[in-house]
Structure formats: C-alpha cells, structure tokens
Amino acid sequence: MTDYDPEAFPAVAVTVDLVVLTIRRGRLCVLVVRRGEEPYAGREALPGGFVRPDEDLLAAAARELAEETGLAPGAAHLEQLASYGAPDRDPRMRVVTVAHLALVADLPEPRAGSDAAAARWAPVEEVSPGLAFDHDRVLADGVARARAKLEYTALATSFCGPTFTVAELRRVYEAVWGRPLDPRNFHRKVTTAAGFLEPTGETTTRDGGRPAQLYRRGDAAVLHPPLLRAEN
C-alpha cells in the first residue's frame, strides 16, 4: 500500500437517505424535511445525511431514523432500497446515496434534525414531484418496493400496532395499494395464509359494531399463498 495515493482519485462522499412510510388517517404518508441549509434551502426532501467515517450504511440509516423519529434501533422495519449516483445529483460535490426504506406504525409529529428547518408526515401524492435532489425518484422506488413486498411478505403488519384487527390490516393494504379491497375476500386470504396472523384470543370494539378478533403478526417471513393485487 506504500504506492497508493488516495488523493490521486476524485473525492466521492456517501450519504444515506430514508423513505420512511406510515399510515395516517387512512393515507400512505412519507416523512419529509424542509431543508434549512443550501443546497435547496427551503425545499422539502427526504431525511438523510452523510455517512460517518466509523459507520456502516445500515448503522448510518438507523441513526438518521432515530434522529428524525425517536425510534430506537430495531423498533422499525429498515432495509436497503437502492443506490443513486448520478454525477450531478448533488451540486456540492460527487455524492452517492444509498437509500433505505423504513415502515413504521403511526407516530407523533416528527421533530426536525440538525440540518432541517421543519419535518412533517405528508401524503405521498402531495409531495412528489417537487422534492429536492433526486428524491422524487427515490420516493417512487420506495413506494413501489413497499407495494410489492405487501404481496408476498408480512410487512404490512409493520404499519400496525402490536395487536390489530383484520379490518385495520385491510386499511393498511388499501392505503399502500391505493384502492379498496373486498372485506370478505381479504379476511379469507389473510386468515388462511400460513403463519401470517396469530389470534390473541382477545376482541375489541374500536372498529365499531360487533367485537372483532385481535391478531398479532405470526412467524411467517413469506406469505403462501401471496396476496396479489390483481386478485383482490
């Protein structure tokens, strides 16, 4: 390594950006921040930041998520989404970002991080197009990933509390997929998918009407059969 000169190569910075999705008042919402600094001061963007020298990517994403939402590491589903490295995506310098997708249950109003003037939960269709950097594309990719994963995994329960009714779970699917679902057909599919839901033995009347059974997430990682959007 004695002949290696790092200054012989162009400087490249690495950031993490977060697509944080939740369901609020029946709508799929994303966490956005109003930038307090240049570039794009005053514009809304996805939350994120530079990766520290001693961090790996997932740790940086978890730190940014905690700063914006107060969630402790492991308290929300967090996965790597995609990398974005167009040479002109950031006017400051060459910056490659590794976006992450987070799915969370409804949270209180967020607090802005150190470099943001404000933060809010916003319906996804009301913030894009118009986000800073290439965040419109990042958001679209994150929503597409979430919609697809709800077909074949149990991740829809990440939007719910520890226990939930089938009707509450159906409203998650309706919000993410953007269309109504037949209640009886949905109930049959989710309660017969092996390992998807686990009855708690308790009921609730918070949906109104007759008592509804409460469930928790089961131990299935993959749904069989899957809940295909075209069939619901």
Secondary structure, DSSP 4 states (H G I P E B T S, - for coil): -TT--GGGS---EEEEEEEEEEEETTEEEEEEEEE-SSSSTT-EE--EEEPPTT--HHHHHHHHHHHHH-PPTTSSEEEEEEEE--TTSSSSS-EEEEEEEEE----PPP---TTEEEEEEEEHHHH-S--STTHHHHHHHHHHHHHHHHHHBSGGGGGS-SSB-HHHHHHHHHHHHTS---HHHHHHHHHHSTTTEEEEEEEE-TTSSS-EEEEEE-S-SB-SS---GGG-
